[in-house]
Every structure is written in C-alpha cells, then in structure tokens.
C-alpha cells in the first residue's frame, strides 16, 4: 500500500509567487517523521524541512514552511517567493518505527518556475 | 562539512564488466545507505549499513555487492549487470539507523550508471 501520496506530477509557478505541494501519508504509528527533499536535475537530494508527528507548531525553514494537518494526515510544503532555482523535483518522505525507520518516498512533484 | 561525496559521477559499463561505486562522508554518521533511482521515480532503498554492519538488504540481486570498509566509506561493487540496472545510484548517511523518526538523511549527488 502506498504510504506517501503526492497527487501533483507537475506544477508551474510564476517567479515570486508561492506554491503549495501536496503530500498525504498513511501510518498507524503514533511516532513518525515527515521530510521534504528537493532534487534538481543534477541529482542530489537536498533536505528542506522536517516535521515530527508530536510537533505542535508547523515547521518553517526560510522560504519553506510545512502545513501539517495531523487529523487529515497531510503535510503540504509551501514555497514562498519562488525563484528560478526552485525548479526541481520535490519528494515528500516519512520515517516510522513500524517500518524499521526506513525512509518511504512519495512519487514526487516536478516544479517549474517561470520568469 | 555536511557533504556526502560519490564517485564517479557518471559510469558506463558493459554487462561483463566489474566496477565499483564509492561514497564517502566525514560527518561522523554511523548509518550509510544505497538507493537506486530510475528517471522520474522516487529513490528505492537497496542497503543499509549501521555501525559498519549490513542491517538491511532489500532483496537486492547478488550482482550488487555492498561493502563498508570503515565508518566513512561505503562501496557498491557491480558485476554482470543488466541494461535495466541503468539508473542513478544515490548514497546517503545519517547519524544513526533504526532508532528515531527525526533522523535526517544527507544524500550525495549520485552516480549515473549506464549498462550497455
């Protein structure tokens, strides 16, 4: 069964605008961690932001923020003030105890920022 | 230094060749990982090393053979590969494996492997 679902295969966003990338997850574990990674065409997976299941505040890191809705099991990434360098593939991932703490990835969303 | 370095960046090999991929980190991390990623797909876990011992093998064919000579190095030895093994091979490291949901993984830039 799919543990992480990213329903948007690709998105276009205008430079300087905000974009929201959707991520829903499935777990019966009480303790889990949610991660977002960025992968430019160069291939490197770059860690962006982390949200723990017990964290009451939404995580923020610079222009990245995470809209965490635990009851809905969603962890959407918001990128504010998009830049051309934000064009990349974005992966949502989850780590849970039930799964040996392995990192499970969603299918990814390709973001293209237009000038 | 939050870098994971992988060499080579690109590799083309024949189906009868033997080659090795290398990965190095100097962050003091005790867990290291190999992932395989096909184009436009998410990474798939292959192996996990924890404290230099193989802790997880995701039923990877024996033509892929991992090795962890020390806490900073991780190798992936390749032999008799098939064209469908062509992919981006990513190495990652984290402070620990098997404990804690908040453990962030740091990834290298990957090796783009083409099997001809």
Interface residues (C-beta under 8 A of the other chain):
Chain A: X31 X32 X33 X35 X37 X42 X43 X44 X45 X46 X47 X50 X52 X53 X89 X91 X95 X96 X97 X100 X101 X102 X103 X105 X106 X107 X108 X110
Chain B: X40 X41 X42 X43 X45 X48 X56 X88 X90 X92 X97 X98 X99 X100 X101 X102 X103 X104 X105 X106 X107 X108 X109 X110 X112
